Amino acid sequence: MKTFQSLVFATCSTLALFASASCGLAHPHVFAEARLDVAVKPDRTVEALRHVWRFDDLFSSTVLVEFDKNKDMNLDAEELEEVANVVHASLAEFNYFQLVTLNGKDVAMQAPERLMADFTDNQLIILFESSPRDTLKLEGTVDFGVYDPTFYTAIDFVEDNYMVVEGLPDGCRRSVIRPDPDEAIAQNQDSLTEAFFNDPSGNDLSKIFATRLEVECSRKG
């Protein structure tokens, strides 16, 4: 049965053939450019997170080979639906790579009902929408991000304006936080064990390196 992780490892194996890369190393082997739109209701509650991920050529070609059943070098609607279903099922245990916190505490997210897949200009595109499990009001500091806790996929917001708040309320300000890896390690030294440095894919601390959309709001309103 195909999974997102098996496709990542297939990509890694391809890299190993051409560049003597080691699949055992816990650094990214798959890359995606992302956009995140956070939709906010007039009552200052978060309505939805809308994600778009555009994957790199190598991973996209791996997906094409794996799912192109009729071998026409294209992914038709049925094949794209299978891709979307595989990714949807595979990422469930990783909260779909989402990071949402309210004043530093994790916010539970509902699983998206479905994912959509597209294949444009030889690149796989994944789109989905999710919502907080409980009411999430913009008060204090709310952070939104995307990261792969296994370190195998690097999801990058190339420009700050690829992280958007739709309906930003009065009294709130938006900023994009791009942690410096060295500073992130220094600031979290007490919680980073030897196991993290030996195998960072075995824990969830990679989120300290994630680019975040931070929304700071007064508690009034």
N, C-alpha and C positions, 0 to 999 in steps of 0.2 A: 504494500500500500504506500503510495507516494505521500510524503509530508514535506512541509516547507524546509525542515531541517535536512531531509535527505537530498533536496535540491541544492541546498547550501553546500553539503559535503560533495555532491557531484561537481559543483563549480570548483571547489577546492581541489578535487582530483584533477580537473582540467588544468588548473594553475600549476599543479605539481608536475605535470607532463612537460609544460613549457618553461617553467621557471624554477624547478626543483624546490617548490614551496612545500612546507610541512603543514599538513592539515591539523596536526596536533596543536599548533600554536594558537593561542587565544587572542588573535587580533582579527580585525575585519577581513572577510573574504568576499563579501557582497556589499555593494554600495547602492544607495538610493538617495535621490534628491526629493525633498518633501515640502509640502505646504500644509499648514494647519490653520483652519478658521474656527474661532470660538464664537458661537452665536449666543448672544445674551438677550433675555427678555426685558421689557420695560420695567419689570419689578426687580431688576438686578440679579435675577437667577440665571444660571447657565442652562441654556436650552440644549445645545449639542456641540460636539467636537466633530469637525469635518476634516477628514484626512485624505491627502493625495500623496502617493509614493511612486516615483518614477525610477525604476531599477536600471542598473548599469547594463551595458551591452552584453557582457559575458554571462551574467546571470540570466538575462532575458533570453539569450540564445540557448542556454541550458533548459529553460522552461519550454521553449519552442520545440526542442528535440524531444523532450519527455512527453509533451501533451499533443503534439501534432499527429494524431492517429491516422489521418488520411495522407500524410506525407506530401502535402501541397505547399510546404514552407510558409504556412500561414495558420493562425488560430481563428477558427470560426466561432460562432456564438456558443455552440455546445461545448467546444474545447475550452473556451474562456470561462464558461460557467464551472467546469471541472477545476480549472486553476483556482478560481475564487473560492470554491468549496474546500479545496485542499488547504489553502492558506488560512481560511477561516477556522477550520478545525485545528490546524497545527498551532496557531498562535493563541488559542484560548487559554492555555496554561501560563502564558506570558502576558496576560491582560492586553493583548494586541499591541505590545510595546508602548503602552501609554503610561505616562507619569503625571498624576494630578495630585496636588497637595493643597490643603487649606491651613495657613499658619503653621506649616511644617509637618502636618499630619496627613497621611495618605487618605485620599478620597476614593471610595469604591465606585467603580464604573460598571454600568450594564454592558453585557456583551452585545456587539452589533448583531442585528438580526441576520444580516448577510453582508458579503463583500462583493464589489464589482471589479472585474478585471477587463483591461483593454490592452491592445498590442498596437502601438503606433510608432512609426519610424524605428522599427526593430527594437523597441523598448517596452517592457512590461510595465503597466500602470495599474496600481491597486487603489481603489477608492472605497471609503466606508465612513459611516457616521455612528457616533456613540453618544451616550448621555450619562450623567451621574446617576447612581442608583437612588440616592436620596437628594432632596433639594439642596442645591449648592448656590449660596448667595455670595455675591462679590462683596465681602467685608474683610478687612485686614489684607493679608497677602495670599493670593492664589497663584500657584504655578502650574503650567501645562508644559509637557514635554513628550518626546518620543525617544525611546532607547531600547536596545536589545540587551537584556541581562546576560546573554551568553557571549557577548562580544563578537559574534560572527558576522553581524550585519551592522553597518554604519549608515545611519539615516541622518542626512545632513540638510539643514536649512541654509541654503547658499546665501540668501540675502535676508536681512531682518524683516523686510516687508512680506516674507513668505510665512510669517506668523502674525495672524490678524485677529483682532477682536471686532466682531460685528455688533454694533450697538453699545459701545463703551459708555458707561454711565458718567454723568457729571460727578466730579469728586474722585475719579479713578484715573490712574495713569498706567500706561503700558510700557514695558521695556523688555528687551531680549537679552538674556544672560547667557554668555558663552564662557563656561568655566575654563580657566587655564589648568591643564592637567597637573602640573607641578604644584600649583597652589591648592588644587582640590585634594591632592594626596597629603600635603602638609597640614591642611585644615582638618583632615579626617584621619590623621595618623593613628589615633587611639583605637579607632574602630576597624582599621585595615590590618588584618592578621597576616601572618606569613602565608597562610593558605590562599589569601587573595592574590598575592604577588606570584605564587606558584601556579595558580589556576583561577584567574578572575571569572572564568565562565561558570564556576561552581557556586556562585553566590549572586546577590542582588545589588552589590555595592557599586556596580558600574554606573548607576544612575547619577552619581556625583559628577560624572563627566558630561552629562546630557545637556544640550542646549535647551533653555527653558524660556517660555513666554511668561513673564511675571506681570501680574495685575495687582496693583496696590490701590486700595480704596479706603476711604474713611468709613467708620462704622455707622455713620448717620445716613438716613435716607432709606 
